[in-house]
Amino acid sequence: MIVILKTDLTEKMPEYQQVLDYLAHKPNIKTRVHQEIGTLQTLTEIYLIGDTASLDKTEIESLPGVDRVVRVSEEYRILGRHKDDSRPTALSITASNSARTISTSSPVSVPWIIRLMSR
């Protein structure tokens, strides 16, 4: 599950801390914060790792400072490559009216895809 915070929400703002505090008290859930800093805005994502099926998406979305919440299904986990997953990795990305296909056997992160699409 990915929690996307509102644009330009900083670590010092109470809304940011409220979201992290809420998630810290959820059993069997670990968080990893990732930021992409652009020229016009900063995007902050909180990756939730663990038993996310038990989390209420609507409840998290109602927290102040949360822009949206995205559930990541098993089908999309190919990007993270699990050792028992034998499917080939190929991404077809369309950017600036042209398609690029990237094939890799190593893990591909969401920020990497975003940077690639912005080129």
C-alpha positions, 0 to 999 in steps of 0.5 A, spaced: 500 500 500 502 506 498 500 513 502 501 519 497 501 525 502 499 532 499 504 536 495 509 540 499 507 537 506 513 537 510 516 533 516 515 539 521 508 539 519 503 536 524 499 533 519 505 529 517 506 527 524 499 525 525 499 520 519 506 517 521 503 516 528 497 513 526 501 508 521 506 507 527 500 504 531 498 499 526 500 492 528 504 488 523 505 494 518 512 497 517 513 504 513 518 507 509 518 514 507 520 516 500 520 523 497 521 526 490 523 533 490 522 537 484 523 544 481 516 546 483 513 541 488 515 535 493 512 528 493 512 524 499 510 517 499 509 512 505 510 505 503 506 500 507 509 493 508 506 488 511 499 485 513 496 491 509 489 487 507 487 489 514 488 496 513 482 501 511 483 505 505 478 510 506 480 511 514 487 512 512 485 517 506 481 521 511 487 523 515 489 530 514 495 531 509 493 525 505 492 526 498 490 519 496 492 511 498 493 506 493 493 498 494 498 494 490 495 488 488 499 481 487 499 482 480 503 489 480 509 486 485 513 484 479 516 490 480 519 488 486 521 481 484 520 476 489 525 470 488 520 465 487 517 469 481 519 466 474 515 471 470 520 476 465 520 483 467 518 488 461 515 495 462 512 498 456 512 506 458 509 511 454 512 518 454 512 524 450 508 520 444 513 515 444 513 508 447 519 505 450 520 498 453 525 496 458 527 489 460 531 488 466 531 482 471 533 486 477 528 490 481 525 496 479 523 502 483 517 506 482 521 513 483 525 510 477 519 509 473 517 516 474 524 519 473 524 515 466 517 517 464 519 525 465 525 524 460 
